[in-house]
Amino acid sequence: MIPEIGIMVGSYIAFRCIETFCTAESKYSGSTARVVTGVAAALALLVTVGVVLSLMTTSGTGLPTQ
């Protein structure tokens, strides 16, 4: 159950990062703020995808069996 929760949270973060790329320019105070936010969203998206893929490939291993 825990891996599924992690995948759902990761999906939420990924969609929020994608939403950041679709935000209108008028929502930002300037072009620098838009670029900085875009770079931060891209980095967060890459890390999130990596963590979710790692979670999907290793889930269920190393758990004690009784």
trRosetta pair geometry for C-beta under 8 A, 3 or more apart (Angstrom, degrees):
i j d omega theta_ij theta_ji phi_ij phi_ji
1 4 5.8 -59 -158 35 39 113
1 5 6.6 38 150 -20 70 104
2 5 5.7 -54 -151 34 36 112
2 6 6.5 37 153 -19 66 105
3 6 5.5 -55 -149 38 36 114
3 7 6.3 36 154 -20 68 104
3 55 5.5 163 -145 169 90 101
3 56 7.4 128 178 -92 120 42
3 59 3.6 46 -106 -125 162 135
3 60 7.3 -51 -11 -34 154 73
4 7 5.7 -52 -147 35 33 111
4 8 6.4 34 153 -19 65 104
5 8 5.7 -53 -149 36 33 111
5 9 6.4 30 154 -16 66 105
6 9 5.8 -54 -145 38 31 108
6 10 6.1 32 155 -18 64 109
6 51 7.8 -115 172 142 113 103
6 52 7.3 176 136 -111 90 67
6 55 5.0 -139 113 -154 135 159
7 10 5.6 -54 -145 40 30 114
7 11 6.3 35 154 -23 64 104
7 52 5.7 95 -122 -146 66 99
7 55 6.3 -162 -66 104 80 132
7 56 6.6 78 -94 -72 121 93
8 11 5.7 -51 -148 33 31 113
8 12 6.6 34 152 -20 63 103
9 12 5.6 -52 -152 33 34 114
9 13 6.5 33 151 -17 65 104
10 13 5.7 -53 -147 36 33 110
10 14 6.3 35 154 -20 66 105
10 48 5.1 156 -154 -175 85 94
10 49 7.8 133 176 -83 116 30
10 51 6.2 -158 -108 90 129 102
10 52 3.8 157 145 -77 160 114
10 55 7.2 -174 -24 31 151 144
11 14 5.6 -53 -146 36 32 113
11 15 6.4 28 157 -15 65 106
11 52 7.4 104 -52 -116 64 150
12 15 6.0 -58 -148 38 28 106
12 16 6.4 28 154 -18 64 107
13 16 5.7 -56 -148 37 32 111
13 17 6.4 33 153 -20 65 104
13 44 6.7 -119 169 156 111 109
13 45 7.9 -177 132 -99 89 53
13 48 4.8 -158 101 -117 125 148
14 17 5.8 -55 -151 35 31 111
14 18 6.5 30 152 -17 65 105
14 45 5.9 87 -130 -134 70 81
14 48 5.3 -166 -67 114 82 139
14 49 6.6 88 -102 -67 123 79
14 52 7.6 -35 -41 -15 130 152
15 18 5.5 -51 -146 38 36 113
15 19 6.3 44 151 -25 65 103
16 19 5.4 -48 -148 33 34 117
16 20 6.8 45 149 -28 61 97
17 20 5.5 -44 -157 22 36 117
17 21 7.3 36 148 -17 61 97
17 41 4.3 152 -152 -171 83 90
17 42 7.4 144 -179 -71 121 26
17 44 5.3 -166 -94 89 129 107
17 45 4.1 -177 127 -69 158 99
17 48 7.1 -172 -10 22 144 145
18 21 5.8 -50 -161 29 40 112
18 22 6.8 27 147 -11 67 109
18 45 7.3 100 -53 -107 69 133
19 22 5.7 -65 -152 42 38 108
19 23 6.8 60 148 -48 67 90
20 23 5.8 -31 -155 -5 36 119
20 37 6.2 -142 -176 151 121 104
20 38 6.9 175 133 -99 108 53
20 41 4.1 -152 81 -100 147 155
21 38 6.5 82 -102 -127 73 92
21 41 6.5 -164 -49 112 80 147
23 27 5.1 -76 167 48 111 146
23 28 7.6 104 118 -40 120 96
24 27 5.3 109 70 -12 78 100
25 28 6.2 -61 -166 32 49 106
25 31 7.7 -4 -155 -96 113 70
25 34 6.2 -15 -130 -90 75 153
28 31 7.5 101 106 -86 134 23
28 33 4.5 176 -174 93 108 113
28 34 4.3 -161 26 -64 176 87
28 37 6.9 -141 -108 14 124 142
29 33 4.9 79 48 -4 86 157
30 33 5.1 103 55 7 70 100
30 34 7.2 -129 103 -4 41 89
31 34 5.5 -52 -151 35 38 115
31 35 6.4 37 152 -19 69 104
32 35 5.8 -55 -148 37 33 109
32 36 6.2 30 156 -17 67 107
33 36 5.9 -54 -142 39 30 109
33 37 6.1 29 158 -17 64 110
34 37 5.9 -59 -146 40 26 109
34 38 6.2 29 154 -21 63 109
35 38 5.6 -55 -146 37 30 113
35 39 6.4 28 156 -18 65 104
36 39 5.9 -54 -148 36 30 109
36 40 6.4 28 154 -16 64 108
37 40 5.7 -55 -146 39 31 111
37 41 6.2 31 154 -19 65 108
38 41 5.7 -55 -144 38 30 110
38 42 6.3 31 155 -21 64 105
39 42 5.7 -52 -147 35 31 112
39 43 6.4 29 155 -16 64 105
40 43 5.9 -55 -148 38 30 109
40 44 6.2 29 154 -17 65 109
41 44 5.7 -55 -143 40 31 111
41 45 6.1 35 154 -24 65 106
42 45 5.6 -53 -146 34 29 113
42 46 6.5 29 155 -18 63 104
43 46 5.8 -54 -148 35 31 110
43 47 6.4 27 156 -14 65 107
44 47 5.9 -57 -146 40 31 109
44 48 6.0 32 156 -21 65 110
45 48 5.7 -56 -144 38 28 112
45 49 6.3 28 158 -19 64 106
46 49 5.9 -54 -146 36 28 109
46 50 6.4 28 155 -17 62 108
47 50 5.7 -58 -151 38 30 113
47 51 6.3 27 155 -17 66 108
48 51 5.8 -56 -145 38 30 108
48 52 6.2 26 158 -16 66 108
49 52 5.9 -56 -143 39 29 108
49 53 6.2 28 158 -17 64 108
50 53 5.9 -57 -145 38 27 108
50 54 6.3 27 156 -17 63 109
51 54 5.6 -56 -148 39 30 112
51 55 6.2 32 153 -21 65 107
52 55 5.5 -53 -145 37 32 113
52 56 6.3 31 155 -20 65 106
53 56 5.7 -54 -145 36 31 110
53 57 6.3 20 160 -12 66 109
54 57 6.1 -62 -143 41 28 102
54 58 6.0 -7 169 9 66 116
55 58 6.7 -74 -134 51 21 88
55 59 5.8 41 166 -54 63 104
56 59 6.2 -32 -134 1 22 116
58 61 5.5 -84 -169 39 67 116
58 62 7.7 9 173 8 99 117
60 63 6.5 -66 -163 4 36 126
